[in-house]
Amino acid sequence: MSDNTTDATNSTSYAPPGEGPAELFIERTNFNGVTIGTFLYGVHFTLFLIALHYFLSGKQWNRVQWGMVTYVVLLFSAASVYTGSNIKWGEQMFIDDRNYPGGPLGFYFNAFNTPMIILGNSAFIVTNFLADSLVLYRTWIVWQRNFLVLAFPLLIFAGSTVMSILVVYQLAKPDAHFFSNVGLSLTIPYFSLSMALNIILTLMIAGKLLLTRNRLRTVLGDAHAKLYTGIAAMLVESAALYSTFSILFIATYSVNNAVFNDFLAMQSQIMCISPLLIIIRVARGHAYSPDLTSGNVSTRVFNSTDSQQRSGPMVATRTETFHMQTWPTQNETAVGTESMTKIRDSDV
């Protein structure tokens, strides 16, 4: 190789001139955030297809829960718009407009009022609204449809919704960005309210499941109760994953740590993944329902003879028959075996 040929493997640094370690770190977190967000979007897409499969597969059109199908599609659509705008923003920052005054970092601080970013921010707000709504609704179901219990969370939800609109409006103004004084004065309260709402709802759902654990053991027995109140079940039911990433994001953002870019990218998909995990549990018949401990459930299990009822045994209630989406144990396969299971596919 001639001496004039540049060897990219040598120790010479080709860092952009005029940018120190701090500036490069911010640019790295932006690039990494786009990559991580795209990966988690793939996870979201997979769960989206699974949820649609459970809601649409093998059902007559008049029995499909179109409300939940619509919710799942809206959630995925909003997340797709946000992910697409984030990818396009990354292209503009690092490729199309890399000679922007101040480099990628200058573009990062001054491009929050571009149409692409306004669209992405709006999609994020819609996604957050849908995710919070599902967890609120799930809390209402777990707490036996008691609106009084939800009075305080509903106030927080209303405040978060109002703040979200103000955030989008403020960031659409010229020279607006996340780290401006006005931006911080709105975005931190918004994300703090959203985080507080998720923590409260997570504790409410997990607390309710813990309170009813003994009752479920009495009604269902130890093995079946774990399906509804085991550690993994409670983590999913209570949307703990959503709350955890909310805390990580707001903690880094509030102290102006650029790592918030990575957690924001994760949060944008985690707040979709968490509700979808709950929805899939409901569609499979594994989700907790207050009726599990009501004592109104017939425990007679009948073997299914319909070739289309391939997902397991049938559970008879007083008025309806539901398909259980889990395989029976050896003790449950005989006709007349006692089963302590109740599926309520109308609850989410």
N, C-alpha and C positions, 0 to 999 in steps of 0.2 A: 504494500500500500504506500502510495506516495506521501511525502511529508505534508503536502498541501491538503490532503483529505482530512476532514474533521472526524475525529473518533468520538462518537456519542457516549462511549463507555468510560472515558477518562474522567478525572476528578474536577475538570474545569466546570465552573458554575455558569449556567446560562439563564439565571434568574432575570426577570424584567428589571431594567435599570430604574432606580428611584423607588423601589419597593422593598421594604424591610421585612423581617420575619412576621411581624404582626399583620401587615397587609396581606402577605402571602397566605397566612393562616386563615384569614377571613375568606379569601378566594377558594382555598381548599375546602372549607366547610360548605361553601355554596355548591361546589362541584360534587362533593360527597353527598350532600343532601339530595341533589337531583338523582344520583345513582341509587341511593338507599330508598328514596321514595318510589322509584320505578320498580325496584325489586318487590317492595311491599305491595305495590299496585298489582303485581302478578299474583300474590297471595290473595288479595281482595278479589281479583277476577275469578280465581278458582273457587272461592267460597260463594261468589255470586252465582256461578253456574250450578254449584251444589244446591244452593237454596232454591233456585228456579226448578231444578230437577225434582226436589221434594214437593214443591207446590204444584207442579204441572204434570208430573209423570203419572200415567195410569188413572187420571181422574176425568170425570165428565166436566165439561166447561161450566155447567151451572153449579158445580161443587168446588170449583177453584176459589181460593181465598184471594180475590183480585185486589183487595186492599193491601195485603202484604206483598203481593207481586209488584204492585205499583210502587210501594215503599222501597223495595229492594232495587228496582230499576232506577228510581229517582236518586237513591243513595249512590249507586254505581255511576250514574250519569254525571252527577255533581263532582264526584271524585275524579272521573275521567277528564272533565274540563279542567280541574285544578292541576292534575298531573300533566296534561298536554300543555297548558300555559307555562308550567314550571320548566318543562323540557325546552319549549321555545325560548323562554327567557334565558336559559343557559346557553342556547345556541347564539342568541344575540350578544350575550355578555362575553363569551369566550371565542366566538368565531366571527360573526357578522360585524360586530361593532367593537372589536378588540382594540382599535385605535381611538376609542372614545377618550376625551380628555380625562386624564387620571386613570386610564386603563380599565380593566374589569371592575376594579373597586369603585372607580368614579361612576361607572354605569350602574353598579349595584346601589349606590346611595342616591342616585338621581333619576332612576327609571320607574319609581313606584307609581307615577301618574300616567304611564303609558297604557293604552287600551288593553294590551295583553295581560298586564299585571292587575289592572282593575278587574278584568274578567276572572282571573285566577283567584284574587282575594274574595270576590263575590261568591265564587263556587265554594271556596273554603268555608265561608260563613253559612251558606246553605247546607253544606255537609255537616257542619257542627250542629246546626239547628235540628237536622233530621236525626242525628245520632243522640243528642240530648233528649229529643222527644221520645225516642224508643225506650231509652233507659227510664225516663219518667213514667211511661206507660207500663213498663215491666214492673216498676216499683208499685204502681197502683194495683196491678194484678196480684203481686205477692202479698200486699197488705190488704187483701180482700176488698178491693175497690173502695177504699176509704179515702174520700177527698180531704177530710180534715187532716189526715196524716201528711198529705201532699201540699198543704197550704203554704208552708214556708219554702219548700223547693220550687213551687210554682212562682212565687215572688222573685226568687233568684233567677229562674228561667226567663221571666219577663224582663228583668233588668239586663240580663245577658243579651237578650235579643235586641233590645233598644241600643245597647252599647255597640253591638256588632254593626248595626246600620251606621252609627256615627263613625266607627272605625273605617269602614269602606269609604264613606264620604270624605273623611279627613285625608286618607291616604291617596285619594284621587286628585287632591289639590296640587298645584305646581310646587316643586321643591319638597314634597312630602316624602318621608321615609320612616322606617320603624324606629330609628334612634333619635328623631327630633324630639324636642321637649313636648310639643303638642301631641306627637304620635305616641310617646310613652304615656302621657297623661290619659289617653283613651284606651290604648291597646292593653296596658297592664291591668286596669280595672276589668276590661272585657274578659281577658283570659283568666284573671283571678276569679271572677264570678263563675265562669264556665268550669274551672277547676274545682271551686268550692261546691258547685252543684253536683259534680261527678263524685267527689269524695263523700258528700252527704248521702247520695243515692246508693253508692256502693256499700256504705256502712249500714244503711237502712235495709237493703236486701240481704246482705250477709247476716246482719243481726236477726232478721226475721227467720232466716233459714236455721240459724243456731237455736233460736227459741223453740222452733218446731221439730228439732232433730229427734228428741225423745218421743214425741207424739208419732212421728213417722216410723220410728223403730217399732212402736207398739202396733201400728196399723199395718205396716209393710214388712216388718222384719228387718234384721240387720243388713242382709245382703242387698235387698231392694232399696232400703233407705239411703245407702251410699250413692245410688244413682242420682239422688236429688240433693243430698246434703254432704257428699264427700268433698274433700278439699278442691279437687279439680272442678267439680260441679259448681261449687260456690264461687270460685274465681271467675268462671264464665258467666254465671247467672248475675253476679253483682257488677259485671263490667269493670273488674279490678284492673285489667290491662289498660283500659282507657284512662282511668284515674291516675295510674302510675306514670304514664307518659305525659299526662297533663302537668303533673308536678315537675317532672324533669324539664319540660319545655319552659314553664313559667319561671322556674328557679334560675335557668341560664339566661333567659331573655331579660329578666328584671335587673340582672347585674351586668348587662351589656357584654355577655360572653358569646362569642361568635358560634360556639357549639350549638346555640339555639337553632341555627339553620338546619342542623342534622336532626334535632329532636322535633322541629316543626314538620320536616318532611316525613318523619316517622308518625307523628301525631295525626297528620292529614289522612293516613291510611289506617292507623290503629283505631281511630274513632269510627271507621267503617267496618273494620274486621270484628271489633268487639260486639256491635249489635248483630252482625251476621252470625256469629257463633251462637248467640242467644236464639236467634230465629231458627237456625238449623236444629238446635236442641228441641225447640218447640215442634218443628215439623217432624222430627223423629219420634216425638212422644216422650222425650226425656226431661222436659222442663218441669219445674215445680209449679203446682197449681194448688190454691187453697182447698180445693175439693178433695185433695189427697187425704186430708185428715178429717173430712166432714162426716165420714161414717155412712154416706149415702151410696157407696159403691158396692155393686154385686161382685163377688169374687169368683164366680164360675167362669172357667176358661173352656172354650170350645175349639176343637181343631178345625181349621179352615179347609174346605173342600174345593173352593174356587181357585183355579189355577192362577188367576190374576192376583190373589191375595198371598203373595209370595214373601211378604216381609215378616211373617211370624204369625202367632196365634191371634185370635179375635177376643176382645174383651167386651163382655156384655154389661151394660148399665141398665138402669130402669127403663130408659126410653130410647137409647141409641146404641149402636155398635161401632166401635172404632178399631182400626188396625193398629196393632202395637208394632213399632218399628225396631224391635230387638228380637234376637233369636231366643227361643225358650230354652231353659235348662232341662236336664234329663227328668227332673221331678215335675216339670210343667207340661210334658208332652202328652200325657194321658188325658182322656176326656174325664172331666169331673175333678181335675186337680185344682187345689186351692191356689189362687194367685192374688197377691196383694198389690195390684197395679191398677192405676187409673190414668187414662189418657184423655186429655181434654184439648182437642185440636182447635178450639175456638179462642183459646187464650194465647197471648204472646208474651 
